[in-house]
Amino acid sequence: MKSKYPPIVGFKPISVLDYPKHISSIIYTFGCNFNCPYCHNKPCLVKISDFFPEDIVIEKIKERIGFIDGVVITGGEPLVYEETGNLIKCIKNLGLKVKLDTNGSFPDRLEKVIDYVDYVAMDIKTSLEKYKLLTGVEDIEDKILKSIKIIMEKAKDYEFRTTVAPKIVEFEDIEKIGGLIKGSKTLYIQQFVNENCISEEFR
């Protein structure tokens, strides 16, 4: 029987860092459509036989109502699954806020859930012309642009963020990213960390 929620491979009961100005729990969904060599979130990408039972995760969240303000849904890439919309609505029905982390490659699914999400954090990996080289995904540029537009026009609150990985993000790429999100609220520049990268070259 197919689950109504995306596969969950990790759960962090309490975080004070991942949702700005809020205490949150974190749900990690399985899988990503990008193949970024510097990714360090390997447990969400490799095949794992023991997923977290969704009913247990929901119960753990319920136990923390009154202490946590919301739930962060991250990955991997949560919007790989249409069922992530069901998870978002379930959390909202508990009276909690939802923060969604996304790479912006599923704009149609993003648009379907945007009204239920309180905060969106979208990674802008690099300048558009480098996206295919970095991610291995064809014809991704228009989807990234569409997601940026949806977030800037419809999100209740949001941030864009870029990890400055060697050779992937250089000064000219930062300038081009600035052009993509001109007029937006926030771009966080994140330091590259070489621990646990999928690619040995980036370690």
Steps between C-alpha positions, in 0.01 A plus 500: 500500500642834396559747782327835497824662620852514350757249632668637814864411568573726795337693783653757733271578794634847584693765308553867573705564185308375199190722511590867560364631832311175567547174688428213265512129435659383175377233258746369241349348186673242283659571165594788273485557127826698504845344512705781656850368574545708815175384663557388858152367574583148391251316726216663303642390166613139535256211507401425857281203588388629836291810450356685798137392547290805414245440778778501761645823359159669511451383859840638600401834350167495685686437828691824448204725423523794739878489496586507130370773270521304179650223289771521236459265204832446327692234312627407253230682309155474661311596184624190318173365643150635443418343838706770673196721460304261724773516763501880492121514544515247785748718690293812435193321636692449825523879533872515421698705251676334207838587352581333168854458367516455122735511204233664286483231232129421546325837455157349427503305827640802682211710375247244626635513858617861527181619675551242777868577559609774740864522396681380187877461475617445144854409406632684198790276416688721257446709186246351259754400236680276751189319628510208257872448559449502878176305538500270199141605423397606149280803426494618862556872449138602431380302803744682726383836366135403546558394862680826577202692362248294699692554824553872452136559407311253719704377798404631845867513594810367329872498447732409216836348581816411313787279614830631368650171382840516322477539119120478519434845645748773411473876518332535162245233598406700811441803278276296268306351793443854625344581165270195519354603836515878466249656741481194728516517878805292578791307354709310751854420391596169662855384559597178327580217744704214358401236756289205385467616140373233262783569255846412622637792298308746719622341823 
